[in-house]
Amino acid sequence: MNNSEILAQVEKLFVKYGAESVGNLDEKARTTFGVRQAYRYGNEYYRVDEVEADGKPFIVISTTDVEQYAAMSVMDDIAIFAMDASQEEMEKQVRAAFGIE
């Protein structure tokens, strides 16, 4: 599974735990910066992305509670974990980001 498919798995977990796509809210930022789709859970906006550190890829979950920031893809990173994390670990990270546990 490539990195993009892994990030798509995390997005599926967003939806599994109740997040909804924000549609075209961040379309300009996605086109301009190549970032992934934003999702809304409660009053917060979330996005998953990847970053490389020491030559190793990591998954990053970012959030903001300001709609205008979400539209511009300006978010704070709140979780980072290895790209090769287990499904169980990914679910744990998403639940923690959403404040579920």
C-alpha positions in Angstrom: 0.0 0.0 0.0 1.4 3.4 -1.0 1.4 6.5 1.3 -1.6 8.1 -0.5 -3.6 4.9 0.1 -2.6 4.9 3.8 -3.7 8.5 4.1 -7.0 7.6 2.5 -7.4 4.9 5.2 -7.1 7.6 7.9 -9.7 9.7 6.1 -12.0 6.7 6.1 -11.5 6.5 9.9 -12.4 10.2 10.1 -15.8 9.3 8.5 -16.1 6.1 10.6 -16.0 8.2 13.8 -18.5 10.8 12.5 -16.5 13.4 10.5 -18.0 14.8 7.4 -16.3 16.1 4.3 -16.5 19.9 4.1 -17.0 19.7 0.3 -15.6 22.7 -1.6 -14.7 24.7 1.5 -10.9 24.1 1.0 -10.9 23.4 -2.8 -8.7 26.4 -3.6 -6.1 25.4 -0.9 -6.2 21.8 -2.2 -5.5 22.9 -5.7 -2.9 25.5 -4.8 -1.0 23.6 -2.1 -1.8 20.0 -3.0 -3.1 19.3 0.5 -5.8 16.7 1.2 -9.5 17.2 1.8 -10.6 18.7 5.1 -13.3 17.1 7.3 -15.5 18.5 10.1 -16.1 16.7 13.4 -18.2 18.7 15.8 -16.9 22.3 15.6 -13.4 21.4 14.5 -11.9 20.8 11.1 -9.3 18.1 10.5 -7.0 17.0 7.7 -4.5 14.2 7.4 -1.2 14.7 5.6 2.3 13.3 5.5 5.7 14.7 6.5 9.2 13.2 6.2 11.6 13.3 9.1 15.0 11.6 9.1 14.1 10.1 5.8 11.1 8.3 7.2 7.4 9.2 6.3 5.0 10.1 9.1 1.2 10.7 9.2 0.1 14.0 10.6 -3.4 14.9 11.8 -4.0 18.7 11.8 -7.0 20.7 13.1 -8.5 24.1 13.5 -11.7 25.5 14.9 -11.8 28.4 12.5 -13.6 27.8 9.3 -11.6 30.5 7.4 -8.4 28.8 8.5 -9.7 25.4 7.3 -10.6 27.0 4.0 -7.0 28.2 3.6 -5.6 24.9 5.0 -4.0 26.7 8.0 -4.2 24.2 10.8 -2.2 23.1 13.9 -0.6 19.7 13.9 -2.0 17.6 16.8 -0.8 14.1 16.1 2.1 12.5 14.3 2.7 8.8 14.0 4.6 6.4 11.7 3.3 5.8 8.2 3.6 2.0 8.9 1.4 2.2 12.0 -1.0 -0.6 12.5 -4.7 -0.1 11.8 -5.3 -0.3 15.6 -2.8 2.5 16.1 -4.3 4.6 13.4 -7.8 4.3 15.0 -6.4 5.1 18.4 -4.8 8.3 17.0 -8.0 9.4 15.2 -10.1 8.8 18.3 -7.6 10.8 20.4 -7.6 13.6 17.9 -11.4 13.7 18.0 -11.4 13.6 21.8 -13.2 10.3 21.8 -10.8 8.7 24.3 
